[in-house]
Each structure stands twice: as structure tokens, then as C-alpha cells.
Amino acid sequence: MAKHKTLAFFIPHRGCPHQCSFCDQRTISGTVHAIVDGDVDLNLITQTCREMLERSGTLESAEIAFFGGSFTAVEPAYQTALLEAAQPFLGTGKFSGIRISTRPDAVDAAVLERLKAYHVTAVELG
């Protein structure tokens, strides 16, 4: 059985209506330099996915993940941009899907349809 791998990209505090003192996601995730004008650099997603595919061999159980913040509460255009950046790296011999984390109150039927259309395979609620 192949070992599960997750290639995580952090979008600290995006979509989250709170900034709790115990949750400094920018420091915890180390994404301070990957943020451009408040957004994860989409070129970083492309570059990092390409590099992992080149050096990791089989990725049949690997996922691209968007953690931090509440993914489904992020502006739909930015959600779509992140999901579209990951699409070329999904499929046979590539990543098996996309994993996200979000708030339960930020999920509805329209959100689920968008996630399904972009091959999101796991939603972590918290």
C-alpha cells in the first residue's frame, strides 16, 4: 500500500471571521512569505506541485490541500483561482484529489457543487 502524502498550502485566516489570540496561523504555518497582497501566490502552487510530481514518483494516494482559514468562506473568485491552479496536477499518475478545511456554517449545496466540480475529495470541518 502506498503511503499517503499531502502537499499543503496554507491560506491563513482567509474566510475566518475571527482572529483568536491562540491561533496565529501566519506564524504556525510559516506562510508569511508565500502571501502576495493577502493571497497565496498561485505560481507557488504550480511550481510546488510540479516539483513534487517530478521527485516523488507515484502519488496515487496524495492530495493537494488548502488549510488555514475557512476555505469555503473565502471569496468564490479566490476559491476558484486556487482550485484551478491545482487542476493540471490531478489525475492518473498525479495527485488523487484536493483536501480543504473549513467551517461547517460555510458549506451549502452551491459550495458542495463547486467543490465536486473541482475534484475536492475531502472536506475537514472544524
C-alpha positions, 0 to 999 in steps of 0.5 A: 500500500502506498503511503499517503502524502499531502502537499499543503498550502496554507491560506491563513485566516482567509474566510475566518471571521475571527482572529483568536489570540491562540491561533496565529496561523501566519506564524504556525504555518510559516506562510508569511512569505508565500502571501502576495497582497493577502493571497497565496501566490498561485505560481507557488502552487504550480511550481510546488506541485510540479516539483513534487510530481517530478521527485516523488514518483507515484502519488496515487494516494496524495492530495493537494490541500488548502488549510488555514482559514475557512476555505469555503468562506473565502471569496468564490473568485479566490476559491476558484483561482486556487482550485484551478491552479491545482487542476493540471496536477490531478489525475492518473499518475498525479495527485488523487484529489484536493483536501480543504478545511473549513467551517461547517456554517460555510458549506451549502449545496452551491459550495458542495457543487463547486467543490465536486466540480473541482475534484475536492475529495475531502472536506475537514470541518472544524 
